[in-house]
């Protein structure tokens, strides 16, 4: 069996364009997922039982179902109720929905990792539950939640490859199109792995830098 690595020169521009789309979708989903996760994590500490149970149900659903199923639900099921999204924005919403559930649990665990005495001290000087969460517990939990949050963001980038099933022309989909044209799966999937490895390595470096600064 012979290998034709010259196909890399042909494929690289198309895969680079797909990688740009992957990073755009991932960046938007990261921001939206972080906001969702932070809000849900804070609301999970609410004194209102219906709010806590709603957040718990959302987290349970996200953690208990495959990301691919969630992508199908958002892209194919939402039009049934009149909400139609393009493949690009459907991918952003699906990844943000998925990441938000995991981040909500990370934030909740981070808040609960702070010793009870901190809350009692804040309440003893007249701070409300909301003030205690925002000004006492959340800042102290940042060091705890940063590693799992950055790991979740890295996972999000890799999960973006699933969007090829709804025809988003991201990195994986671009590779599949070229393979169908050139019939060189080994060479192109190897190049695809290198692309993802480079992107994840950069994110890992940024994550380590942030963790070092917080420490």
LOTORKE-265505 format. One record per residue (C-alpha): residue in three letters; chain; x, y, z. Coordinates in nm, 3 decimals. Example, Ala and Ser with C-alpha at 12.3 -4.5 7.8 and 13.67 -1.06 7.14 Angstrom:
2
PT   residuo   cadena      east     north        up
PT       ALA        A     1.230    -0.450     0.780
PT       SER        A     1.367    -0.106     0.714
***
This chain:
215
PT   residuo   cadena      east     north        up
PT       UNK        A     0.000     0.000     0.000
PT       UNK        A     0.130     0.344    -0.095
PT       UNK        A     0.055     0.674     0.073
PT       UNK        A     0.019     1.005    -0.106
PT       UNK        A     0.106     1.280     0.140
PT       UNK        A     0.118     1.534    -0.141
PT       UNK        A    -0.259     1.558    -0.091
PT       UNK        A    -0.180     1.761     0.222
PT       UNK        A    -0.081     2.057     0.004
PT       UNK        A    -0.416     2.041    -0.174
PT       UNK        A    -0.620     1.987     0.141
PT       UNK        A    -0.449     2.233     0.373
PT       UNK        A    -0.626     2.555     0.255
PT       UNK        A    -0.970     2.390     0.276
PT       UNK        A    -0.900     2.235     0.614
PT       UNK        A    -0.762     2.565     0.740
PT       UNK        A    -1.089     2.734     0.640
PT       UNK        A    -1.274     2.457     0.825
PT       UNK        A    -1.051     2.510     1.129
PT       UNK        A    -1.139     2.881     1.129
PT       UNK        A    -1.509     2.789     1.131
PT       UNK        A    -1.442     2.541     1.413
PT       UNK        A    -1.273     2.810     1.621
PT       UNK        A    -1.551     3.062     1.550
PT       UNK        A    -1.821     2.818     1.659
PT       UNK        A    -1.618     2.707     1.961
PT       UNK        A    -1.547     3.064     2.073
PT       UNK        A    -1.915     3.164     2.052
PT       UNK        A    -2.023     2.845     2.228
PT       UNK        A    -1.755     2.895     2.496
PT       UNK        A    -1.882     3.244     2.578
PT       UNK        A    -2.248     3.143     2.576
PT       UNK        A    -2.182     2.819     2.764
PT       UNK        A    -1.978     3.001     3.029
PT       UNK        A    -2.257     3.253     3.086
PT       UNK        A    -2.517     2.976     3.104
PT       UNK        A    -2.300     2.770     3.338
PT       UNK        A    -2.225     3.061     3.568
PT       UNK        A    -2.589     3.170     3.593
PT       UNK        A    -2.716     2.817     3.644
PT       UNK        A    -2.442     2.743     3.896
PT       UNK        A    -2.538     3.049     4.099
PT       UNK        A    -2.910     2.978     4.068
PT       UNK        A    -2.850     2.623     4.191
PT       UNK        A    -2.779     2.783     4.530
PT       UNK        A    -3.113     2.963     4.526
PT       UNK        A    -3.346     2.931     4.818
PT       UNK        A    -3.635     2.865     4.577
PT       UNK        A    -3.689     2.492     4.536
PT       UNK        A    -3.848     2.515     4.184
PT       UNK        A    -3.541     2.702     4.057
PT       UNK        A    -3.300     2.448     4.207
PT       UNK        A    -3.495     2.154     4.065
PT       UNK        A    -3.513     2.315     3.720
PT       UNK        A    -3.135     2.363     3.714
PT       UNK        A    -3.082     2.012     3.845
PT       UNK        A    -3.307     1.872     3.570
PT       UNK        A    -3.114     2.063     3.302
PT       UNK        A    -2.778     1.939     3.432
PT       UNK        A    -2.911     1.584     3.463
PT       UNK        A    -3.033     1.588     3.101
PT       UNK        A    -2.706     1.728     2.964
PT       UNK        A    -2.489     1.483     3.157
PT       UNK        A    -2.715     1.187     3.083
PT       UNK        A    -2.752     1.221     2.705
PT       UNK        A    -2.489     1.215     2.426
PT       UNK        A    -2.385     1.548     2.277
PT       UNK        A    -2.479     1.411     1.934
PT       UNK        A    -2.838     1.354     2.046
PT       UNK        A    -2.853     1.709     2.182
PT       UNK        A    -2.730     1.841     1.846
PT       UNK        A    -3.004     1.646     1.666
PT       UNK        A    -3.270     1.773     1.908
PT       UNK        A    -3.172     2.136     1.866
PT       UNK        A    -3.122     2.130     1.490
PT       UNK        A    -3.402     1.895     1.382
PT       UNK        A    -3.659     1.919     1.664
PT       UNK        A    -3.670     2.296     1.722
PT       UNK        A    -3.812     2.366     1.372
PT       UNK        A    -4.117     2.160     1.474
PT       UNK        A    -4.204     2.435     1.725
PT       UNK        A    -4.119     2.712     1.481
PT       UNK        A    -3.756     2.779     1.573
PT       UNK        A    -3.530     2.730     1.271
PT       UNK        A    -3.155     2.775     1.294
PT       UNK        A    -2.886     2.763     1.028
PT       UNK        A    -2.634     2.479     1.065
PT       UNK        A    -2.376     2.727     1.199
PT       UNK        A    -2.600     2.877     1.468
PT       UNK        A    -2.760     2.541     1.543
PT       UNK        A    -2.410     2.414     1.618
PT       UNK        A    -2.333     2.712     1.841
PT       UNK        A    -2.656     2.669     2.037
PT       UNK        A    -2.610     2.292     2.073
PT       UNK        A    -2.251     2.319     2.199
PT       UNK        A    -2.338     2.607     2.433
PT       UNK        A    -2.633     2.409     2.570
PT       UNK        A    -2.408     2.110     2.632
PT       UNK        A    -2.119     2.304     2.783
PT       UNK        A    -2.351     2.512     3.000
PT       UNK        A    -2.483     2.204     3.176
PT       UNK        A    -2.138     2.076     3.265
PT       UNK        A    -2.014     2.420     3.369
PT       UNK        A    -2.318     2.471     3.591
PT       UNK        A    -2.222     2.161     3.786
PT       UNK        A    -1.859     2.276     3.804
PT       UNK        A    -1.963     2.616     3.942
PT       UNK        A    -2.202     2.456     4.192
PT       UNK        A    -1.931     2.221     4.319
PT       UNK        A    -1.684     2.509     4.337
PT       UNK        A    -1.918     2.722     4.545
PT       UNK        A    -1.989     2.435     4.783
PT       UNK        A    -1.618     2.365     4.824
PT       UNK        A    -1.576     2.690     5.019
PT       UNK        A    -1.595     2.622     5.391
PT       UNK        A    -1.923     2.700     5.564
PT       UNK        A    -1.754     2.947     5.797
PT       UNK        A    -1.710     3.194     5.509
PT       UNK        A    -2.086     3.210     5.456
PT       UNK        A    -2.157     3.240     5.826
PT       UNK        A    -1.903     3.522     5.863
PT       UNK        A    -2.057     3.712     5.571
PT       UNK        A    -2.407     3.674     5.711
PT       UNK        A    -2.291     3.783     6.056
PT       UNK        A    -2.196     4.124     5.916
PT       UNK        A    -2.532     4.164     5.743
PT       UNK        A    -2.457     4.046     5.388
PT       UNK        A    -2.747     3.894     5.195
PT       UNK        A    -2.731     3.553     5.029
PT       UNK        A    -2.683     3.722     4.691
PT       UNK        A    -2.397     3.937     4.818
PT       UNK        A    -2.236     3.637     4.985
PT       UNK        A    -2.246     3.441     4.660
PT       UNK        A    -2.113     3.720     4.438
PT       UNK        A    -1.855     3.881     4.666
PT       UNK        A    -1.739     3.601     4.897
PT       UNK        A    -1.796     3.253     4.754
PT       UNK        A    -1.759     3.310     4.379
PT       UNK        A    -1.423     3.493     4.390
PT       UNK        A    -1.276     3.229     4.621
PT       UNK        A    -1.407     2.942     4.407
PT       UNK        A    -1.241     3.072     4.087
PT       UNK        A    -0.914     2.896     4.168
PT       UNK        A    -1.102     2.571     4.224
PT       UNK        A    -1.323     2.582     3.915
PT       UNK        A    -1.068     2.714     3.663
PT       UNK        A    -0.901     2.376     3.580
PT       UNK        A    -1.227     2.185     3.515
PT       UNK        A    -1.377     2.481     3.326
PT       UNK        A    -1.079     2.510     3.092
PT       UNK        A    -1.085     2.132     3.046
PT       UNK        A    -1.452     2.157     2.950
PT       UNK        A    -1.372     2.428     2.696
PT       UNK        A    -1.107     2.203     2.540
PT       UNK        A    -1.362     1.923     2.525
PT       UNK        A    -1.601     2.163     2.354
PT       UNK        A    -1.351     2.223     2.072
PT       UNK        A    -1.317     1.850     2.015
PT       UNK        A    -1.695     1.802     2.034
PT       UNK        A    -1.737     2.053     1.752
PT       UNK        A    -1.638     1.770     1.516
PT       UNK        A    -1.984     1.624     1.577
PT       UNK        A    -2.136     1.918     1.391
PT       UNK        A    -2.031     1.756     1.065
PT       UNK        A    -2.349     1.547     1.092
PT       UNK        A    -2.562     1.859     1.035
PT       UNK        A    -2.341     1.972     0.745
PT       UNK        A    -2.155     2.249     0.923
PT       UNK        A    -1.844     2.304     0.711
PT       UNK        A    -1.608     2.287     1.005
PT       UNK        A    -1.275     2.108     1.015
PT       UNK        A    -1.401     1.750     1.021
PT       UNK        A    -1.665     1.810     0.753
PT       UNK        A    -1.406     1.978     0.528
PT       UNK        A    -1.184     1.674     0.566
PT       UNK        A    -1.466     1.434     0.482
PT       UNK        A    -1.547     1.626     0.164
PT       UNK        A    -1.185     1.610     0.047
PT       UNK        A    -1.162     1.239     0.130
PT       UNK        A    -1.470     1.173    -0.084
PT       UNK        A    -1.295     1.356    -0.368
PT       UNK        A    -0.939     1.224    -0.336
PT       UNK        A    -0.989     0.882    -0.167
PT       UNK        A    -0.696     0.925     0.072
PT       UNK        A    -0.852     0.867     0.416
PT       UNK        A    -0.535     0.778     0.608
PT       UNK        A    -0.337     1.082     0.496
PT       UNK        A    -0.621     1.327     0.551
PT       UNK        A    -0.741     1.189     0.883
PT       UNK        A    -0.380     1.206     1.003
PT       UNK        A    -0.368     1.573     0.900
PT       UNK        A    -0.704     1.624     1.072
PT       UNK        A    -0.560     1.481     1.394
PT       UNK        A    -0.264     1.719     1.368
PT       UNK        A    -0.499     2.016     1.327
PT       UNK        A    -0.694     1.924     1.641
PT       UNK        A    -0.375     1.847     1.832
PT       UNK        A    -0.236     2.193     1.755
PT       UNK        A    -0.559     2.370     1.856
PT       UNK        A    -0.594     2.172     2.179
PT       UNK        A    -0.227     2.223     2.264
PT       UNK        A    -0.263     2.600     2.233
PT       UNK        A    -0.574     2.594     2.454
PT       UNK        A    -0.393     2.375     2.707
PT       UNK        A    -0.106     2.623     2.721
PT       UNK        A    -0.347     2.912     2.777
PT       UNK        A    -0.522     2.708     3.047
PT       UNK        A    -0.194     2.640     3.228
PT       UNK        A    -0.102     3.009     3.205
PT       UNK        A    -0.433     3.115     3.359
PT       UNK        A    -0.405     2.856     3.636
PT       UNK        A    -0.052     2.974     3.716
PT       UNK        A    -0.166     3.337     3.738
PT       UNK        A    -0.453     3.248     3.968
PT       UNK        A    -0.220     3.047     4.191
***
